[in-house]
Amino acid sequence: MFTGIVEETGNIRSVCDTGGGRRFVVGADVVLSDVALGASIAVDGCCLTVTDFGTDGEGTWFAADAVPETLDRTTLGDADEGDVVNLERSMAADGRFGGHIVQGHVDTVTVLAAAQHYDDGSRRLTFQLPAALDGQVVEKGSVTLDGVSLTVASVDCGVFDIAVVPHTLAATTLGGLAVGDAVNVEADVIARYVAGLVAAGRLGPRTPYPDPNEGPDPNEGTD
């Protein structure tokens, strides 16, 4: 599990196709301070497993494999050498919960539709709302974009807005987004489960309990 508080940005040093999947080597620093084989690191919001790590003349790095399912659902399918990515280690049991519950299981990809810049350095970013997430992205609720925990400012007519403070713009890849750029989206896990229950018909109209004061008289028909 993650919290959506990006620890650092790294760079993709190499990408190697492996059958239907891809192997990424990512240069990083902070997230490798206590790295171990099998550890989980979110790369632009995608939970990946560390399969190798080391140090060379360019610094420290880790390797991770992405299977076809991950490549089909996320921007990692189009990622290339030199791309900058947001990185976060899985949350420690005694860690501070700064964002919201993030699984690292990306739902789909969306694109930046518009950006408004403010004098205080903040930005209001408008993203297309994927039809599959309709009802799961709600005003003042949480959403994860490229691994960043964010609060939804508004939802309207197939789009949703995010208000981003200067620190987040500087500390993550969100500051470099241009209109048309794609980002990974993960809906809030609570909204995801509610949507699943509704789709399964488990949250339909409630059947009221019978009123004990209504119905046939138990003494009716007796002498």
FIKOLZA-1660 file (N, C-alpha, C; in steps of 0.1 Angstrom, whole numbers, plus 5000, padded with zeros to 4 digits):
% residues 223
   i   px   py   pz ch aa at
   1 5008 4988 5000  A  M  N
   1 5000 5000 5000  A  M CA
   1 5009 5012 5000  A  M  C
   2 5004 5023 4994  A  F  N
   2 5011 5036 4993  A  F CA
   2 5002 5047 4998  A  F  C
   3 5007 5059 4999  A  T  N
   3 4999 5070 5003  A  T CA
   3 4997 5081 4993  A  T  C
   4 5005 5080 4982  A  G  N
   4 5004 5091 4972  A  G CA
   4 5012 5103 4975  A  G  C
   5 5021 5102 4985  A  I  N
   5 5031 5112 4988  A  I CA
   5 5044 5109 4981  A  I  C
   6 5047 5115 4970  A  V  N
   6 5059 5111 4962  A  V CA
   6 5071 5115 4970  A  V  C
   7 5081 5106 4970  A  E  N
   7 5093 5108 4978  A  E CA
   7 5104 5114 4969  A  E  C
   8 5104 5111 4956  A  E  N
   8 5114 5117 4947  A  E CA
   8 5110 5114 4933  A  E  C
   9 5116 5121 4924  A  T  N
   9 5114 5118 4910  A  T CA
   9 5127 5111 4905  A  T  C
  10 5125 5101 4897  A  G  N
  10 5137 5093 4891  A  G CA
  10 5136 5094 4876  A  G  C
  11 5146 5088 4870  A  N  N
  11 5146 5088 4855  A  N CA
  11 5148 5074 4850  A  N  C
  12 5141 5071 4839  A  I  N
  12 5141 5058 4833  A  I CA
  12 5155 5057 4825  A  I  C
  13 5163 5048 4830  A  R  N
  13 5177 5047 4823  A  R CA
  13 5176 5038 4811  A  R  C
  14 5168 5028 4811  A  S  N
  14 5167 5019 4800  A  S CA
  14 5153 5012 4800  A  S  C
  15 5149 5008 4788  A  V  N
  15 5137 5000 4787  A  V CA
  15 5140 4988 4778  A  V  C
  16 5137 4976 4782  A  C  N
  16 5139 4965 4774  A  C CA
  16 5127 4956 4772  A  C  C
  17 5122 4954 4760  A  D  N
  17 5111 4946 4757  A  D CA
  17 5114 4931 4760  A  D  C
  18 5105 4925 4768  A  T  N
  18 5107 4911 4772  A  T CA
  18 5095 4903 4768  A  T  C
  19 5094 4899 4755  A  G  N
  19 5082 4892 4751  A  G CA
  19 5070 4902 4751  A  G  C
  20 5060 4900 4758  A  G  N
  20 5049 4909 4759  A  G CA
  20 5050 4920 4769  A  G  C
  21 5061 4918 4778  A  G  N
  21 5063 4928 4789  A  G CA
  21 5075 4937 4786  A  G  C
  22 5079 4944 4796  A  R  N
  22 5090 4953 4795  A  R CA
  22 5098 4954 4808  A  R  C
  23 5111 4955 4807  A  R  N
  23 5119 4956 4819  A  R CA
  23 5125 4970 4820  A  R  C
  24 5122 4977 4831  A  F  N
  24 5127 4991 4833  A  F CA
  24 5138 4991 4843  A  F  C
  25 5148 4999 4840  A  V  N
  25 5159 5003 4849  A  V CA
  25 5157 5018 4852  A  V  C
  26 5155 5021 4865  A  V  N
  26 5152 5034 4869  A  V CA
  26 5163 5039 4879  A  V  C
  27 5168 5051 4876  A  G  N
  27 5178 5057 4884  A  G CA
  27 5170 5064 4896  A  G  C
  28 5175 5062 4908  A  A  N
  28 5168 5068 4920  A  A CA
  28 5178 5069 4931  A  A  C
  29 5173 5075 4942  A  D  N
  29 5182 5077 4954  A  D CA
  29 5175 5074 4966  A  D  C
  30 5165 5082 4970  A  V  N
  30 5158 5081 4983  A  V CA
  30 5151 5068 4984  A  V  C
  31 5144 5063 4974  A  V  N
  31 5136 5051 4975  A  V CA
  31 5145 5039 4976  A  V  C
  32 5158 5040 4974  A  L  N
  32 5167 5029 4974  A  L CA
  32 5175 5028 4987  A  L  C
  33 5172 5037 4996  A  S  N
  33 5180 5038 5009  A  S CA
  33 5179 5025 5017  A  S  C
  34 5168 5018 5016  A  D  N
  34 5166 5005 5023  A  D CA
  34 5160 4994 5014  A  D  C
  35 5164 4995 5001  A  V  N
  35 5158 4986 4991  A  V CA
  35 5162 4972 4993  A  V  C
  36 5153 4963 4990  A  A  N
  36 5156 4948 4990  A  A CA
  36 5149 4942 4978  A  A  C
  37 5154 4931 4974  A  L  N
  37 5147 4923 4963  A  L CA
  37 5133 4920 4967  A  L  C
  38 5124 4922 4958  A  G  N
  38 5110 4919 4961  A  G CA
  38 5102 4931 4967  A  G  C
  39 5109 4942 4970  A  A  N
  39 5103 4954 4976  A  A CA
  39 5093 4960 4965  A  A  C
  40 5083 4967 4970  A  S  N
  40 5074 4974 4961  A  S CA
  40 5077 4989 4960  A  S  C
  41 5078 4994 4948  A  I  N
  41 5080 5008 4945  A  I CA
  41 5069 5013 4935  A  I  C
  42 5062 5023 4938  A  A  N
  42 5053 5029 4928  A  A CA
  42 5060 5038 4919  A  A  C
  43 5059 5034 4906  A  V  N
  43 5065 5042 4895  A  V CA
  43 5053 5049 4887  A  V  C
  44 5052 5062 4889  A  D  N
  44 5041 5070 4883  A  D CA
  44 5028 5063 4887  A  D  C
  45 5027 5059 4900  A  G  N
  45 5015 5053 4905  A  G CA
  45 5013 5038 4902  A  G  C
  46 5022 5032 4895  A  C  N
  46 5021 5017 4892  A  C CA
  46 5030 5010 4902  A  C  C
  47 5024 5001 4910  A  C  N
  47 5031 4993 4919  A  C CA
  47 5039 4982 4912  A  C  C
  48 5053 4983 4913  A  L  N
  48 5062 4974 4906  A  L CA
  48 5071 4968 4916  A  L  C
  49 5075 4956 4913  A  T  N
  49 5084 4948 4922  A  T CA
  49 5098 4949 4918  A  T  C
  50 5107 4952 4928  A  V  N
  50 5121 4954 4925  A  V CA
  50 5127 4940 4922  A  V  C
  51 5133 4938 4910  A  T  N
  51 5139 4925 4907  A  T CA
  51 5154 4926 4907  A  T  C
  52 5160 4938 4907  A  D  N
  52 5174 4939 4908  A  D CA
  52 5177 4953 4912  A  D  C
  53 5189 4956 4917  A  F  N
  53 5193 4970 4921  A  F CA
  53 5208 4970 4922  A  F  C
  54 5214 4982 4921  A  G  N
  54 5228 4983 4922  A  G CA
  54 5233 4997 4921  A  G  C
  55 5246 4999 4920  A  T  N
  55 5252 5012 4919  A  T CA
  55 5263 5011 4908  A  T  C
  56 5263 5021 4899  A  D  N
  56 5274 5022 4889  A  D CA
  56 5278 5037 4888  A  D  C
  57 5285 5040 4877  A  G  N
  57 5291 5053 4875  A  G CA
  57 5280 5064 4874  A  G  C
  58 5268 5060 4871  A  E  N
  58 5257 5070 4870  A  E CA
  58 5249 5072 4883  A  E  C
  59 5252 5063 4893  A  G  N
  59 5245 5064 4906  A  G CA
  59 5237 5051 4909  A  G  C
  60 5228 5052 4918  A  T  N
  60 5220 5040 4922  A  T CA
  60 5208 5038 4913  A  T  C
  61 5204 5025 4911  A  W  N
  61 5193 5022 4902  A  W CA
  61 5186 5009 4907  A  W  C
  62 5174 5007 4902  A  F  N
  62 5167 4995 4904  A  F CA
  62 5160 4991 4891  A  F  C
  63 5157 4978 4890  A  A  N
  63 5151 4972 4879  A  A CA
  63 5137 4966 4883  A  A  C
  64 5127 4967 4874  A  A  N
  64 5114 4962 4876  A  A CA
  64 5108 4958 4863  A  A  C
  65 5100 4947 4864  A  D  N
  65 5093 4942 4852  A  D CA
  65 5078 4946 4852  A  D  C
  66 5073 4950 4840  A  A  N
  66 5059 4953 4839  A  A CA
  66 5053 4943 4829  A  A  C
  67 5042 4936 4833  A  V  N
  67 5035 4926 4825  A  V CA
  67 5026 4933 4815  A  V  C
  68 5021 4926 4805  A  P  N
  68 5012 4932 4795  A  P CA
  68 5000 4939 4801  A  P  C
  69 4994 4933 4812  A  E  N
  69 4982 4940 4818  A  E CA
  69 4986 4954 4823  A  E  C
  70 4998 4955 4829  A  T  N
  70 5002 4968 4834  A  T CA
  70 5005 4978 4822  A  T  C
  71 5011 4973 4812  A  L  N
  71 5014 4981 4800  A  L CA
  71 5002 4986 4793  A  L  C
  72 4991 4977 4793  A  D  N
  72 4979 4981 4786  A  D CA
  72 4971 4991 4793  A  D  C
  73 4972 4991 4806  A  R  N
  73 4964 5000 4815  A  R CA
  73 4970 5013 4819  A  R  C
  74 4983 5014 4817  A  T  N
  74 4991 5026 4822  A  T CA
  74 4999 5032 4811  A  T  C
  75 5006 5043 4815  A  T  N
  75 5014 5050 4806  A  T CA
  75 5028 5043 4804  A  T  C
  76 5031 5033 4812  A  L  N
  76 5043 5026 4811  A  L CA
  76 5044 5019 4797  A  L  C
  77 5033 5016 4791  A  G  N
  77 5034 5010 4778  A  G CA
  77 5041 5019 4768  A  G  C
  78 5040 5033 4770  A  D  N
  78 5046 5042 4761  A  D CA
  78 5059 5049 4767  A  D  C
  79 5063 5045 4779  A  A  N
  79 5074 5051 4786  A  A CA
  79 5087 5048 4778  A  A  C
  80 5096 5058 4779  A  D  N
  80 5109 5056 4771  A  D CA
  80 5121 5061 4780  A  D  C
  81 5132 5057 4775  A  E  N
  81 5145 5061 4782  A  E CA
  81 5145 5076 4783  A  E  C
  82 5149 5081 4795  A  G  N
  82 5150 5095 4797  A  G CA
  82 5138 5101 4804  A  G  C
  83 5127 5094 4804  A  D  N
  83 5115 5099 4810  A  D CA
  83 5116 5101 4825  A  D  C
  84 5111 5111 4831  A  V  N
  84 5111 5114 4845  A  V CA
  84 5098 5108 4851  A  V  C
  85 5100 5101 4863  A  V  N
  85 5088 5094 4869  A  V CA
  85 5088 5097 4884  A  V  C
  86 5075 5097 4889  A  N  N
  86 5073 5098 4903  A  N CA
  86 5076 5085 4910  A  N  C
  87 5082 5085 4922  A  L  N
  87 5086 5073 4929  A  L CA
  87 5081 5074 4944  A  L  C
  88 5076 5063 4949  A  E  N
  88 5073 5062 4963  A  E CA
  88 5074 5047 4968  A  E  C
  89 5081 5045 4979  A  R  N
  89 5081 5032 4985  A  R CA
  89 5068 5028 4991  A  R  C
  90 5065 5015 4993  A  S  N
  90 5053 5011 5000  A  S CA
  90 5054 5016 5014  A  S  C
  91 5043 5019 5020  A  M  N
  91 5042 5025 5033  A  M CA
  91 5046 5015 5044  A  M  C
  92 5055 5020 5053  A  A  N
  92 5059 5012 5065  A  A CA
  92 5047 5012 5075  A  A  C
  93 5046 5001 5082  A  A  N
  93 5035 5000 5092  A  A CA
  93 5035 5011 5102  A  A  C
  94 5046 5017 5105  A  D  N
  94 5047 5027 5115  A  D CA
  94 5049 5041 5108  A  D  C
  95 5046 5042 5095  A  G  N
  95 5048 5054 5088  A  G CA
  95 5037 5064 5090  A  G  C
  96 5039 5076 5086  A  R  N
  96 5029 5087 5087  A  R CA
  96 5020 5086 5074  A  R  C
  97 5007 5087 5077  A  F  N
  97 4998 5086 5066  A  F CA
  97 4994 5100 5061  A  F  C
  98 5002 5104 5051  A  G  N
  98 5001 5118 5047  A  G CA
  98 4991 5120 5035  A  G  C
  99 4988 5110 5028  A  G  N
  99 4979 5112 5016  A  G CA
  99 4966 5104 5019  A  G  C
 100 4963 5094 5010  A  H  N
 100 4952 5086 5012  A  H CA
 100 4956 5072 5008  A  H  C
 101 4947 5062 5010  A  I  N
 101 4950 5048 5006  A  I CA
 101 4952 5047 4991  A  I  C
 102 4964 5044 4987  A  V  N
 102 4967 5042 4973  A  V CA
 102 4972 5027 4971  A  V  C
 103 4966 5020 4963  A  Q  N
 103 4970 5006 4961  A  Q CA
 103 4981 5004 4950  A  Q  C
 104 4983 5014 4942  A  G  N
 104 4993 5013 4931  A  G CA
 104 4987 5004 4920  A  G  C
 105 4974 5003 4919  A  H  N
 105 4967 4995 4909  A  H CA
 105 4959 5005 4900  A  H  C
 106 4966 5009 4890  A  V  N
 106 4961 5020 4881  A  V CA
 106 4948 5015 4874  A  V  C
 107 4938 5023 4874  A  D  N
 107 4925 5019 4867  A  D CA
 107 4926 5021 4852  A  D  C
 108 4931 5033 4848  A  T  N
 108 4932 5036 4834  A  T CA
 108 4941 5049 4832  A  T  C
 109 4941 5054 4820  A  V  N
 109 4949 5066 4816  A  V CA
 109 4939 5077 4812  A  V  C
 110 4942 5089 4816  A  T  N
 110 4935 5101 4811  A  T CA
 110 4945 5111 4806  A  T  C
 111 4940 5122 4800  A  V  N
 111 4948 5133 4795  A  V CA
 111 4945 5146 4801  A  V  C
 112 4955 5155 4801  A  L  N
 112 4953 5169 4806  A  L CA
 112 4946 5176 4795  A  L  C
 113 4934 5182 4799  A  A  N
 113 4926 5189 4789  A  A CA
 113 4928 5204 4789  A  A  C
 114 4932 5210 4801  A  A  N
 114 4934 5224 4802  A  A CA
 114 4942 5227 4815  A  A  C
 115 4949 5238 4815  A  A  N
 115 4957 5242 4827  A  A CA
 115 4955 5257 4829  A  A  C
 116 4952 5261 4841  A  Q  N
 116 4951 5275 4844  A  Q CA
 116 4962 5279 4855  A  Q  C
 117 4970 5289 4852  A  H  N
 117 4981 5293 4861  A  H CA
 117 4976 5305 4869  A  H  C
 118 4980 5304 4882  A  Y  N
 118 4977 5315 4891  A  Y CA
 118 4989 5323 4896  A  Y  C
 119 4987 5335 4901  A  D  N
 119 4998 5343 4905  A  D CA
 119 5006 5338 4917  A  D  C
 120 5000 5329 4925  A  D  N
 120 5007 5324 4936  A  D CA
 120 5015 5312 4933  A  D  C
 121 5015 5308 4920  A  G  N
 121 5023 5297 4915  A  G CA
 121 5016 5284 4915  A  G  C
 122 5003 5284 4919  A  S  N
 122 4995 5272 4919  A  S CA
 122 4989 5270 4905  A  S  C
 123 4983 5259 4902  A  R  N
 123 4976 5256 4889  A  R CA
 123 4964 5248 4892  A  R  C
 124 4954 5251 4883  A  R  N
 124 4942 5243 4883  A  R CA
 124 4942 5235 4870  A  R  C
 125 4943 5222 4872  A  L  N
 125 4945 5213 4860  A  L CA
 125 4932 5205 4858  A  L  C
 126 4927 5206 4845  A  T  N
 126 4915 5199 4841  A  T CA
 126 4918 5187 4833  A  T  C
 127 4913 5175 4838  A  F  N
 127 4915 5162 4831  A  F CA
 127 4902 5157 4826  A  F  C
 128 4903 5149 4815  A  Q  N
 128 4891 5142 4811  A  Q CA
 128 4888 5131 4821  A  Q  C
 129 4875 5129 4823  A  L  N
 129 4870 5119 4832  A  L CA
 129 4867 5106 4824  A  L  C
 130 4874 5096 4826  A  P  N
 130 4872 5083 4818  A  P CA
 130 4858 5078 4822  A  P  C
 131 4850 5073 4812  A  A  N
 131 4837 5069 4815  A  A CA
 131 4837 5057 4825  A  A  C
 132 4847 5049 4825  A  A  N
 132 4848 5038 4835  A  A CA
 132 4848 5043 4849  A  A  C
 133 4852 5055 4851  A  L  N
 133 4854 5061 4865  A  L CA
 133 4843 5070 4869  A  L  C
 134 4833 5071 4860  A  D  N
 134 4822 5080 4863  A  D CA
 134 4815 5076 4876  A  D  C
 135 4814 5085 4886  A  G  N
 135 4808 5082 4899  A  G CA
 135 4819 5079 4909  A  G  C
 136 4831 5075 4905  A  Q  N
 136 4842 5072 4914  A  Q CA
 136 4851 5083 4917  A  Q  C
 137 4850 5094 4908  A  V  N
 137 4858 5106 4911  A  V CA
 137 4847 5117 4914  A  V  C
 138 4848 5121 4927  A  V  N
 138 4838 5130 4932  A  V CA
 138 4844 5143 4938  A  V  C
 139 4837 5154 4938  A  E  N
 139 4841 5166 4943  A  E CA
 139 4845 5165 4958  A  E  C
 140 4857 5169 4961  A  K  N
 140 4863 5169 4975  A  K CA
 140 4868 5155 4979  A  K  C
 141 4866 5145 4969  A  G  N
 141 4872 5132 4972  A  G CA
 141 4886 5131 4968  A  G  C
 142 4892 5119 4969  A  S  N
 142 4906 5117 4966  A  S CA
 142 4908 5110 4953  A  S  C
 143 4918 5113 4946  A  V  N
 143 4922 5106 4933  A  V CA
 143 4937 5106 4932  A  V  C
 144 4943 5096 4926  A  T  N
 144 4957 5095 4924  A  T CA
 144 4960 5097 4909  A  T  C
 145 4969 5107 4906  A  L  N
 145 4973 5109 4893  A  L CA
 145 4989 5108 4892  A  L  C
 146 4993 5098 4884  A  D  N
 146 5008 5095 4883  A  D CA
 146 5014 5093 4897  A  D  C
 147 5006 5087 4906  A  G  N
 147 5011 5084 4919  A  G CA
 147 5010 5095 4929  A  G  C
 148 5004 5106 4925  A  V  N
 148 5003 5117 4935  A  V CA
 148 4989 5118 4941  A  V  C
 149 4988 5118 4954  A  S  N
 149 4975 5119 4961  A  S CA
 149 4970 5133 4959  A  S  C
 150 4958 5135 4954  A  L  N
 150 4952 5148 4951  A  L CA
 150 4937 5149 4955  A  L  C
 151 4933 5161 4958  A  T  N
 151 4919 5163 4961  A  T CA
 151 4912 5168 4949  A  T  C
 152 4900 5163 4946  A  V  N
 152 4892 5167 4934  A  V CA
 152 4886 5180 4937  A  V  C
 153 4888 5190 4929  A  A  N
 153 4882 5204 4932  A  A CA
 153 4868 5205 4926  A  A  C
 154 4866 5198 4915  A  S  N
 154 4852 5198 4909  A  S CA
 154 4851 5188 4898  A  S  C
 155 4839 5184 4896  A  V  N
 155 4836 5174 4885  A  V CA
 155 4824 5179 4877  A  V  C
 156 4826 5180 4864  A  D  N
 156 4815 5185 4856  A  D CA
 156 4817 5181 4841  A  D  C
 157 4806 5176 4835  A  C  N
 157 4805 5174 4820  A  C CA
 157 4817 5166 4815  A  C  C
 158 4820 5155 4821  A  G  N
 158 4830 5146 4816  A  G CA
 158 4845 5151 4819  A  G  C
 159 4847 5160 4828  A  V  N
 159 4860 5164 4832  A  V CA
 159 4860 5166 4847  A  V  C
 160 4872 5166 4853  A  F  N
 160 4874 5169 4867  A  F CA
 160 4886 5178 4868  A  F  C
 161 4886 5186 4879  A  D  N
 161 4897 5196 4881  A  D CA
 161 4904 5193 4894  A  D  C
 162 4917 5196 4894  A  I  N
 162 4926 5194 4905  A  I CA
 162 4933 5208 4907  A  I  C
 163 4933 5212 4920  A  A  N
 163 4941 5224 4923  A  A CA
 163 4954 5220 4929  A  A  C
 164 4965 5224 4923  A  V  N
 164 4978 5219 4927  A  V CA
 164 4987 5230 4933  A  V  C
 165 4992 5228 4945  A  V  N
 165 5000 5238 4951  A  V CA
 165 5014 5238 4945  A  V  C
 166 5022 5249 4946  A  P  N
 166 5035 5250 4940  A  P CA
 166 5045 5239 4944  A  P  C
 167 5044 5235 4957  A  H  N
 167 5053 5225 4962  A  H CA
 167 5051 5212 4954  A  H  C
 168 5039 5208 4952  A  T  N
 168 5036 5195 4945  A  T CA
 168 5040 5197 4930  A  T  C
 169 5038 5208 4924  A  L  N
 169 5042 5210 4911  A  L CA
 169 5058 5209 4909  A  L  C
 170 5065 5214 4919  A  A  N
 170 5079 5213 4919  A  A CA
 170 5085 5200 4922  A  A  C
 171 5078 5192 4931  A  A  N
 171 5083 5180 4937  A  A CA
 171 5079 5167 4928  A  A  C
 172 5070 5169 4919  A  T  N
 172 5065 5158 4911  A  T CA
 172 5065 5161 4896  A  T  C
 173 5062 5152 4888  A  T  N
 173 5061 5154 4874  A  T CA
 173 5049 5163 4869  A  T  C
 174 5040 5166 4879  A  L  N
 174 5028 5173 4875  A  L CA
 174 5032 5187 4870  A  L  C
 175 5043 5193 4875  A  G  N
 175 5047 5206 4871  A  G CA
 175 5051 5207 4856  A  G  C
 176 5055 5196 4850  A  G  N
 176 5059 5196 4836  A  G CA
 176 5048 5191 4827  A  G  C
 177 5036 5189 4831  A  L  N
 177 5026 5184 4822  A  L CA
 177 5021 5195 4813  A  L  C
 178 5019 5191 4800  A  A  N
 178 5013 5200 4790  A  A CA
 178 5000 5195 4785  A  A  C
 179 4992 5203 4780  A  V  N
 179 4979 5199 4775  A  V CA
 179 4980 5187 4765  A  V  C
 180 4973 5177 4767  A  G  N
 180 4974 5165 4759  A  G CA
 180 4982 5154 4764  A  G  C
 181 4990 5157 4775  A  D  N
 181 4998 5146 4781  A  D CA
 181 4990 5136 4789  A  D  C
 182 4994 5124 4789  A  A  N
 182 4986 5113 4795  A  A CA
 182 4992 5111 4809  A  A  C
 183 4983 5107 4818  A  V  N
 183 4986 5104 4832  A  V CA
 183 4979 5091 4837  A  V  C
 184 4984 5084 4846  A  N  N
 184 4978 5073 4852  A  N CA
 184 4967 5077 4863  A  N  C
 185 4956 5071 4863  A  V  N
 185 4945 5074 4872  A  V CA
 185 4942 5062 4881  A  V  C
 186 4942 5064 4894  A  E  N
 186 4936 5054 4903  A  E CA
 186 4925 5060 4911  A  E  C
 187 4913 5055 4911  A  A  N
 187 4902 5060 4919  A  A CA
 187 4904 5056 4933  A  A  C
 188 4898 5064 4942  A  D  N
 188 4898 5061 4956  A  D CA
 188 4893 5047 4958  A  D  C
 189 4900 5039 4967  A  V  N
 189 4896 5025 4969  A  V CA
 189 4882 5024 4974  A  V  C
 190 4878 5033 4983  A  I  N
 190 4864 5032 4988  A  I CA
 190 4854 5033 4977  A  I  C
 191 4856 5043 4969  A  A  N
 191 4847 5046 4957  A  A CA
 191 4847 5034 4948  A  A  C
 192 4859 5027 4946  A  R  N
 192 4860 5016 4938  A  R CA
 192 4851 5004 4943  A  R  C
 193 4852 5002 4956  A  Y  N
 193 4844 4990 4962  A  Y CA
 193 4829 4994 4961  A  Y  C
 194 4826 5006 4964  A  V  N
 194 4811 5010 4963  A  V CA
 194 4806 5008 4949  A  V  C
 195 4814 5012 4939  A  A  N
 195 4810 5010 4925  A  A CA
 195 4808 4995 4922  A  A  C
 196 4817 4987 4927  A  G  N
 196 4816 4973 4925  A  G CA
 196 4803 4967 4931  A  G  C
 197 4800 4971 4943  A  L  N
 197 4788 4966 4950  A  L CA
 197 4775 4971 4943  A  L  C
 198 4775 4983 4938  A  V  N
 198 4764 4988 4930  A  V CA
 198 4762 4980 4917  A  V  C
 199 4774 4977 4910  A  A  N
 199 4773 4970 4898  A  A CA
 199 4768 4955 4900  A  A  C
 200 4771 4950 4912  A  A  N
 200 4767 4936 4915  A  A CA
 200 4753 4936 4921  A  A  C
 201 4746 4947 4922  A  G  N
 201 4733 4948 4927  A  G CA
 201 4732 4946 4942  A  G  C
 202 4743 4948 4949  A  R  N
 202 4743 4946 4963  A  R CA
 202 4739 4958 4971  A  R  C
 203 4737 4970 4964  A  L  N
 203 4734 4982 4971  A  L CA
 203 4721 4988 4965  A  L  C
 204 4711 4979 4962  A  G  N
 204 4699 4984 4957  A  G CA
 204 4690 4989 4968  A  G  C
 205 4677 4992 4965  A  P  N
 205 4668 4998 4975  A  P CA
 205 4667 4988 4987  A  P  C
 206 4667 4993 4999  A  R  N
 206 4666 4985 5011  A  R CA
 206 4652 4980 5013  A  R  C
 207 4651 4967 5016  A  T  N
 207 4638 4962 5020  A  T CA
 207 4635 4964 5035  A  T  C
 208 4625 4971 5038  A  P  N
 208 4623 4975 5053  A  P CA
 208 4619 4962 5061  A  P  C
 209 4623 4963 5073  A  Y  N
 209 4619 4952 5082  A  Y CA
 209 4603 4953 5084  A  Y  C
 210 4597 4942 5086  A  P  N
 210 4582 4942 5088  A  P CA
 210 4579 4949 5101  A  P  C
 211 4568 4957 5101  A  D  N
 211 4564 4964 5114  A  D CA
 211 4556 4954 5122  A  D  C
 212 4561 4951 5134  A  P  N
 212 4554 4941 5143  A  P CA
 212 4540 4945 5146  A  P  C
 213 4537 4958 5145  A  N  N
 213 4523 4963 5148  A  N CA
 213 4514 4962 5136  A  N  C
 214 4519 4957 5125  A  E  N
 214 4510 4956 5113  A  E CA
 214 4509 4941 5110  A  E  C
 215 4500 4937 5102  A  G  N
 215 4498 4923 5098  A  G CA
 215 4486 4917 5106  A  G  C
 216 4484 4904 5104  A  P  N
 216 4472 4898 5110  A  P CA
 216 4473 4898 5125  A  P  C
 217 4461 4899 5131  A  D  N
 217 4460 4898 5146  A  D CA
 217 4462 4884 5150  A  D  C
 218 4472 4881 5159  A  P  N
 218 4474 4867 5163  A  P CA
 218 4462 4860 5170  A  P  C
 219 4453 4869 5175  A  N  N
 219 4442 4863 5183  A  N CA
 219 4429 4862 5174  A  N  C
 220 4431 4866 5161  A  E  N
 220 4420 4866 5152  A  E CA
 220 4415 4851 5150  A  E  C
 221 4402 4848 5150  A  G  N
 221 4397 4835 5147  A  G CA
 221 4397 4826 5160  A  G  C
 222 4400 4832 5171  A  T  N
 222 4400 4823 5183  A  T CA
 222 4388 4828 5192  A  T  C
 223 4383 4819 5200  A  D  N
 223 4372 4822 5209  A  D CA
 223 4377 4829 5222  A  D  C
% end
